[in-house]
């Protein structure tokens, strides 16, 4: 019994000694850091835009009939003058045959009456009436001939087929679009700009456009068109940036990331350090600071900041290139707190 009691005391003593040994050990906090590196994009205003075609042409018939043939598919390139679609020509051919018969009859009557007119055996008023009938028959014939020709539509411009609105077998109505042709040798990137920033953007503002759908390929933007009317709900103005589209890689609807340098920040294009806005904290005395990882511990470092660019902010002083700045997990930190990353 004494041995059991003795062993229990030894175990209890060992546990208490273990607690005393760990009481002074501070918990290590896991954080995420970002290495401070200079970037020339720190003054570029970031926006999101959408690629649009340079122009869109709707193709339609002038008459009503069943759509008989479509010779192109969506996304297919077409050249000006290429046959695109055909509607049923039966009614147009019958109308043309009737008009041709009426014209032949009027011409025959004119030939007969001419002999009488030349012999002065036909009143002048009657001769004028015969000529009028020929003119009317000729006009009707020309109209029917044009209607037959209009049963086939040809590409009015070169481009690519954007969408097929009608399908074979459907009834086409006059002026109702059958398909659209998009001109994409040059495209435009539409961007919505807040009203407080639109005044600084000029037709010659420098832009850089990145498209994730093309594995992050970058394009240089050209001349900018500015809208003069704002969206009444969002108070933004649309601008359209012209972009050369060699190889037709850029397609309408693609999302683009646009970096823009306006006239005000063009002079600030030297390299600078930026950090996520959330990494910059404010103390109770309004001093701005960040947490820097150094020698396995967190150190509070005062900073001064400049312009905010999207979700990042320019750091003017306080940190150096190469500093490991804590950007996540800083909520539980104190000066000298052990960290790992």
SEGUMAR-337938 format. One record per residue (C-alpha): residue in three letters; chain; x negated, y, z negated; residue number from 1. Coordinates in nm, 2 decimals. Example, Ala and Ser with C-alpha at 12.3 -4.5 7.8 and 13.67 -1.06 7.14 Angstrom:
BEGIN
R  res  chain       x       y       z    n
R  ALA      A   -1.23   -0.45   -0.78    1
R  SER      A   -1.37   -0.11   -0.71    2
This chain:
BEGIN
R  res  chain       x       y       z    n
R  UNK      A    0.00    0.00    0.00    1
R  UNK      A   -0.29    0.23   -0.09    2
R  UNK      A   -0.45    0.15    0.25    3
R  UNK      A   -0.14    0.25    0.44    4
R  UNK      A   -0.11    0.58    0.26    5
R  UNK      A   -0.48    0.65    0.32    6
R  UNK      A   -0.45    0.59    0.70    7
R  UNK      A   -0.14    0.82    0.72    8
R  UNK      A   -0.34    1.10    0.55    9
R  UNK      A   -0.62    1.06    0.79   10
R  UNK      A   -0.39    1.08    1.09   11
R  UNK      A   -0.21    1.39    0.95   12
R  UNK      A   -0.55    1.56    0.89   13
R  UNK      A   -0.66    1.48    1.25   14
R  UNK      A   -0.34    1.64    1.40   15
R  UNK      A   -0.38    1.95    1.19   16
R  UNK      A   -0.74    1.99    1.28   17
R  UNK      A   -0.65    1.96    1.65   18
R  UNK      A   -0.39    2.23    1.62   19
R  UNK      A   -0.64    2.46    1.46   20
R  UNK      A   -0.89    2.40    1.74   21
R  UNK      A   -0.63    2.50    2.01   22
R  UNK      A   -0.47    2.79    1.84   23
R  UNK      A   -0.73    3.04    1.97   24
R  UNK      A   -0.72    2.91    2.33   25
R  UNK      A   -0.53    3.15    2.56   26
R  UNK      A   -0.30    3.00    2.83   27
R  UNK      A   -0.43    3.02    3.19   28
R  UNK      A   -0.18    3.18    3.43   29
R  UNK      A   -0.16    3.07    3.79   30
R  UNK      A   -0.15    3.36    4.04   31
R  UNK      A   -0.17    3.43    4.41   32
R  UNK      A   -0.43    3.67    4.53   33
R  UNK      A   -0.50    3.86    4.86   34
R  UNK      A   -0.84    3.97    4.97   35
R  UNK      A   -0.86    4.34    5.03   36
R  UNK      A   -0.97    4.38    5.39   37
R  UNK      A   -0.96    4.69    5.62   38
R  UNK      A   -0.71    4.71    5.91   39
R  UNK      A   -0.67    4.96    6.19   40
R  UNK      A   -0.29    4.90    6.18   41
R  UNK      A   -0.24    5.06    5.84   42
R  UNK      A   -0.09    5.37    6.00   43
R  UNK      A    0.12    5.19    6.26   44
R  UNK      A    0.49    5.21    6.19   45
R  UNK      A    0.65    4.86    6.22   46
R  UNK      A    0.99    4.80    6.39   47
R  UNK      A    1.19    4.51    6.53   48
R  UNK      A    1.32    4.53    6.89   49
R  UNK      A    1.49    4.32    7.15   50
R  UNK      A    1.38    4.27    7.51   51
R  UNK      A    1.62    4.39    7.77   52
R  UNK      A    1.62    4.37    8.15   53
R  UNK      A    1.52    4.68    8.34   54
R  UNK      A    1.86    4.67    8.53   55
R  UNK      A    2.15    4.43    8.57   56
R  UNK      A    2.36    4.39    8.89   57
R  UNK      A    2.70    4.22    8.88   58
R  UNK      A    2.79    4.03    9.20   59
R  UNK      A    3.15    4.00    9.30   60
R  UNK      A    3.38    3.93    9.60   61
R  UNK      A    3.62    4.18    9.74   62
R  UNK      A    3.90    3.93    9.80   63
R  UNK      A    4.09    3.66    9.61   64
R  UNK      A    4.02    3.29    9.69   65
R  UNK      A    3.89    2.97    9.54   66
R  UNK      A    3.51    2.96    9.47   67
R  UNK      A    3.38    2.70    9.71   68
R  UNK      A    3.00    2.71    9.67   69
R  UNK      A    2.74    2.84    9.43   70
R  UNK      A    2.39    2.81    9.56   71
R  UNK      A    2.19    2.93    9.25   72
R  UNK      A    2.15    2.84    8.89   73
R  UNK      A    2.09    3.05    8.58   74
R  UNK      A    1.73    3.16    8.54   75
R  UNK      A    1.66    3.10    8.91   76
R  UNK      A    1.47    3.37    9.10   77
R  UNK      A    1.65    3.51    9.40   78
R  UNK      A    1.54    3.75    9.68   79
R  UNK      A    1.73    4.03    9.84   80
R  UNK      A    1.96    3.90   10.11   81
R  UNK      A    1.97    3.54    9.98   82
R  UNK      A    2.31    3.36   10.01   83
R  UNK      A    2.45    3.32    9.66   84
R  UNK      A    2.82    3.20    9.68   85
R  UNK      A    3.10    3.12    9.92   86
R  UNK      A    3.48    3.13    9.87   87
R  UNK      A    3.74    2.95   10.07   88
R  UNK      A    3.75    3.11   10.42   89
R  UNK      A    4.08    2.95   10.55   90
R  UNK      A    4.31    3.25   10.49   91
R  UNK      A    4.05    3.50   10.62   92
R  UNK      A    3.99    3.30   10.94   93
R  UNK      A    4.37    3.27   11.01   94
R  UNK      A    4.41    3.65   10.96   95
R  UNK      A    4.12    3.71   11.19   96
R  UNK      A    4.27    3.49   11.46   97
R  UNK      A    4.60    3.67   11.43   98
R  UNK      A    4.43    4.01   11.46   99
R  UNK      A    4.23    3.89   11.76  100
R  UNK      A    4.55    3.79   11.94  101
R  UNK      A    4.71    4.13   11.87  102
R  UNK      A    4.40    4.31   11.99  103
R  UNK      A    4.39    4.11   12.32  104
R  UNK      A    4.76    4.18   12.37  105
R  UNK      A    4.71    4.55   12.32  106
R  UNK      A    4.40    4.56   12.55  107
R  UNK      A    4.59    4.38   12.82  108
R  UNK      A    4.88    4.62   12.79  109
R  UNK      A    4.64    4.91   12.81  110
R  UNK      A    4.49    4.77   13.13  111
R  UNK      A    4.82    4.74   13.30  112
R  UNK      A    4.94    5.08   13.19  113
R  UNK      A    4.62    5.24   13.31  114
R  UNK      A    4.71    5.16   13.67  115
R  UNK      A    5.04    5.34   13.63  116
R  UNK      A    4.88    5.63   13.45  117
R  UNK      A    4.62    5.67   13.72  118
R  UNK      A    4.89    5.68   13.98  119
R  UNK      A    5.07    5.94   13.77  120
R  UNK      A    5.37    5.70   13.74  121
R  UNK      A    5.35    5.69   13.35  122
R  UNK      A    5.45    5.97   13.12  123
R  UNK      A    5.16    6.11   12.92  124
R  UNK      A    5.34    6.04   12.59  125
R  UNK      A    5.37    5.67   12.68  126
R  UNK      A    5.00    5.65   12.77  127
R  UNK      A    4.91    5.80   12.43  128
R  UNK      A    5.13    5.54   12.26  129
R  UNK      A    4.95    5.25   12.44  130
R  UNK      A    4.61    5.39   12.33  131
R  UNK      A    4.73    5.42   11.97  132
R  UNK      A    4.84    5.06   11.97  133
R  UNK      A    4.49    4.95   12.09  134
R  UNK      A    4.32    5.16   11.82  135
R  UNK      A    4.55    5.00   11.55  136
R  UNK      A    4.48    4.65   11.68  137
R  UNK      A    4.11    4.72   11.69  138
R  UNK      A    4.11    4.85   11.33  139
R  UNK      A    4.31    4.54   11.21  140
R  UNK      A    4.06    4.31   11.38  141
R  UNK      A    3.76    4.49   11.23  142
R  UNK      A    3.91    4.47   10.89  143
R  UNK      A    3.99    4.10   10.92  144
R  UNK      A    3.64    4.03   11.05  145
R  UNK      A    3.49    4.22   10.75  146
R  UNK      A    3.71    4.01   10.51  147
R  UNK      A    3.58    3.69   10.66  148
R  UNK      A    3.22    3.81   10.62  149
R  UNK      A    3.30    3.90   10.26  150
R  UNK      A    3.38    3.54   10.19  151
R  UNK      A    3.00    3.50   10.15  152
R  UNK      A    2.80    3.72    9.92  153
R  UNK      A    2.43    3.78    9.94  154
R  UNK      A    2.19    3.91    9.68  155
R  UNK      A    2.19    4.29    9.69  156
R  UNK      A    1.86    4.30    9.50  157
R  UNK      A    1.57    4.07    9.41  158
R  UNK      A    1.55    3.93    9.05  159
R  UNK      A    1.66    3.63    8.85  160
R  UNK      A    2.01    3.50    8.79  161
R  UNK      A    2.11    3.61    8.44  162
R  UNK      A    2.44    3.43    8.40  163
R  UNK      A    2.70    3.25    8.60  164
R  UNK      A    3.04    3.38    8.50  165
R  UNK      A    3.26    3.18    8.74  166
R  UNK      A    3.24    2.81    8.83  167
R  UNK      A    3.31    2.62    9.15  168
R  UNK      A    3.69    2.55    9.19  169
R  UNK      A    3.79    2.86    8.99  170
R  UNK      A    4.00    3.14    9.16  171
R  UNK      A    3.80    3.45    9.21  172
R  UNK      A    3.97    3.79    9.18  173
R  UNK      A    3.87    4.11    9.36  174
R  UNK      A    3.57    4.29    9.19  175
R  UNK      A    3.56    4.02    8.92  176
R  UNK      A    3.19    3.93    8.85  177
R  UNK      A    3.08    3.59    8.96  178
R  UNK      A    2.72    3.62    8.84  179
R  UNK      A    2.46    3.87    8.74  180
R  UNK      A    2.11    3.94    8.87  181
R  UNK      A    1.85    4.08    8.63  182
R  UNK      A    1.55    4.28    8.73  183
R  UNK      A    1.27    4.17    8.50  184
R  UNK      A    0.95    4.26    8.68  185
R  UNK      A    0.95    4.54    8.43  186
R  UNK      A    1.15    4.51    8.10  187
R  UNK      A    1.25    4.74    7.83  188
R  UNK      A    1.23    4.68    7.45  189
R  UNK      A    1.52    4.84    7.26  190
R  UNK      A    1.44    4.96    6.91  191
R  UNK      A    1.66    5.14    6.66  192
R  UNK      A    1.48    5.43    6.49  193
R  UNK      A    1.60    5.60    6.17  194
R  UNK      A    1.70    5.96    6.23  195
R  UNK      A    1.43    6.09    6.00  196
R  UNK      A    1.16    5.94    6.22  197
R  UNK      A    1.30    5.99    6.57  198
R  UNK      A    1.17    6.35    6.61  199
R  UNK      A    0.81    6.23    6.58  200
R  UNK      A    0.84    5.99    6.87  201
R  UNK      A    0.76    6.12    7.22  202
R  UNK      A    0.77    5.96    7.56  203
R  UNK      A    0.39    5.90    7.54  204
R  UNK      A    0.38    5.76    7.18  205
R  UNK      A    0.14    5.46    7.17  206
R  UNK      A    0.32    5.12    7.11  207
R  UNK      A    0.20    4.76    7.07  208
R  UNK      A    0.46    4.49    7.12  209
R  UNK      A    0.42    4.13    6.98  210
R  UNK      A    0.66    3.85    7.08  211
R  UNK      A    0.66    3.54    6.86  212
R  UNK      A    0.85    3.34    7.12  213
R  UNK      A    0.53    3.37    7.33  214
R  UNK      A    0.30    3.24    7.06  215
R  UNK      A    0.24    3.59    6.93  216
R  UNK      A    0.13    3.74    7.27  217
R  UNK      A    0.08    4.11    7.26  218
R  UNK      A    0.18    4.37    7.53  219
R  UNK      A    0.10    4.73    7.56  220
R  UNK      A    0.41    4.95    7.57  221
R  UNK      A    0.46    5.22    7.83  222
R  UNK      A    0.68    5.53    7.86  223
R  UNK      A    0.96    5.56    7.60  224
R  UNK      A    1.32    5.66    7.67  225
R  UNK      A    1.50    5.82    7.38  226
R  UNK      A    1.87    5.82    7.32  227
R  UNK      A    2.03    6.16    7.24  228
R  UNK      A    2.33    6.02    7.04  229
R  UNK      A    2.30    5.84    6.71  230
R  UNK      A    2.49    5.53    6.58  231
R  UNK      A    2.76    5.69    6.35  232
R  UNK      A    2.73    5.40    6.10  233
R  UNK      A    2.36    5.34    6.07  234
R  UNK      A    2.24    5.69    6.17  235
R  UNK      A    1.98    5.54    6.40  236
R  UNK      A    1.87    5.63    6.75  237
R  UNK      A    1.79    5.37    7.02  238
R  UNK      A    1.47    5.41    7.21  239
R  UNK      A    1.37    5.19    7.51  240
R  UNK      A    1.00    5.11    7.57  241
R  UNK      A    0.91    5.02    7.93  242
R  UNK      A    0.68    4.72    7.95  243
R  UNK      A    0.51    4.56    8.26  244
R  UNK      A    0.62    4.20    8.28  245
R  UNK      A    0.36    4.02    8.49  246
R  UNK      A    0.46    3.66    8.54  247
R  UNK      A    0.81    3.73    8.41  248
R  UNK      A    0.71    3.60    8.06  249
R  UNK      A    0.93    3.84    7.87  250
R  UNK      A    1.29    3.74    7.89  251
R  UNK      A    1.60    3.94    7.79  252
R  UNK      A    1.71    3.86    7.43  253
R  UNK      A    1.36    3.78    7.30  254
R  UNK      A    1.28    3.94    6.96  255
R  UNK      A    0.97    4.17    6.95  256
R  UNK      A    0.77    4.32    6.67  257
R  UNK      A    0.68    4.68    6.76  258
R  UNK      A    0.39    4.88    6.61  259
R  UNK      A    0.42    5.25    6.68  260
R  UNK      A    0.19    5.54    6.61  261
R  UNK      A    0.36    5.87    6.63  262
R  UNK      A    0.21    6.21    6.67  263
R  UNK      A    0.19    6.28    6.29  264
R  UNK      A   -0.01    5.97    6.21  265
R  UNK      A   -0.21    5.94    6.53  266
R  UNK      A   -0.50    6.13    6.36  267
R  UNK      A   -0.50    5.87    6.07  268
R  UNK      A   -0.61    5.58    6.29  269
R  UNK      A   -0.94    5.51    6.10  270
R  UNK      A   -0.94    5.18    5.92  271
R  UNK      A   -0.80    5.15    5.57  272
R  UNK      A   -0.70    4.91    5.30  273
R  UNK      A   -0.33    4.80    5.26  274
R  UNK      A   -0.16    4.59    5.00  275
R  UNK      A    0.20    4.46    4.96  276
R  UNK      A    0.41    4.73    4.79  277
R  UNK      A    0.51    4.48    4.52  278
R  UNK      A    0.14    4.44    4.41  279
R  UNK      A    0.12    4.81    4.30  280
R  UNK      A    0.26    4.85    3.94  281
R  UNK      A    0.34    5.16    3.74  282
R  UNK      A    0.26    5.20    3.37  283
R  UNK      A    0.47    5.39    3.12  284
R  UNK      A    0.25    5.70    3.17  285
R  UNK      A    0.33    5.69    3.55  286
R  UNK      A   -0.02    5.57    3.64  287
R  UNK      A   -0.04    5.33    3.93  288
R  UNK      A   -0.25    5.02    3.90  289
R  UNK      A   -0.31    4.67    4.04  290
R  UNK      A   -0.44    4.35    3.89  291
R  UNK      A   -0.77    4.24    4.03  292
R  UNK      A   -0.91    3.88    3.98  293
R  UNK      A   -1.27    3.89    3.87  294
R  UNK      A   -1.47    3.61    3.69  295
R  UNK      A   -1.16    3.40    3.64  296
R  UNK      A   -0.97    3.68    3.46  297
R  UNK      A   -0.72    3.95    3.54  298
R  UNK      A   -0.84    4.31    3.52  299
R  UNK      A   -0.61    4.61    3.53  300
R  UNK      A   -0.74    4.86    3.79  301
R  UNK      A   -0.59    5.21    3.85  302
R  UNK      A   -0.54    5.30    4.21  303
R  UNK      A   -0.42    5.59    4.42  304
R  UNK      A   -0.20    5.52    4.72  305
R  UNK      A   -0.10    5.68    5.05  306
R  UNK      A    0.17    5.62    5.31  307
R  UNK      A    0.40    5.32    5.29  308
R  UNK      A    0.41    5.11    5.61  309
R  UNK      A    0.70    4.87    5.60  310
R  UNK      A    0.65    4.64    5.30  311
R  UNK      A    0.28    4.74    5.27  312
R  UNK      A    0.12    5.05    5.13  313
R  UNK      A   -0.21    5.22    5.20  314
R  UNK      A   -0.46    5.22    4.91  315
R  UNK      A   -0.67    5.54    4.91  316
R  UNK      A   -0.89    5.46    4.61  317
R  UNK      A   -0.94    5.22    4.32  318
R  UNK      A   -1.03    4.90    4.50  319
R  UNK      A   -1.30    4.80    4.74  320
R  UNK      A   -1.32    4.58    5.04  321
R  UNK      A   -1.34    4.21    4.93  322
R  UNK      A   -1.16    4.26    4.60  323
R  UNK      A   -0.92    3.98    4.51  324
R  UNK      A   -0.59    4.16    4.43  325
R  UNK      A   -0.32    3.96    4.26  326
R  UNK      A    0.00    3.98    4.46  327
R  UNK      A    0.21    3.72    4.28  328
R  UNK      A    0.23    3.59    3.92  329
R  UNK      A    0.12    3.92    3.77  330
R  UNK      A    0.43    3.95    3.54  331
R  UNK      A    0.27    3.77    3.24  332
R  UNK      A   -0.08    3.92    3.28  333
R  UNK      A   -0.27    4.13    3.03  334
R  UNK      A   -0.62    4.27    3.04  335
R  UNK      A   -0.86    3.97    3.04  336
R  UNK      A   -0.59    3.70    3.08  337
R  UNK      A   -0.75    3.38    3.22  338
R  UNK      A   -0.62    3.30    3.57  339
R  UNK      A   -0.65    3.04    3.84  340
R  UNK      A   -0.56    3.07    4.21  341
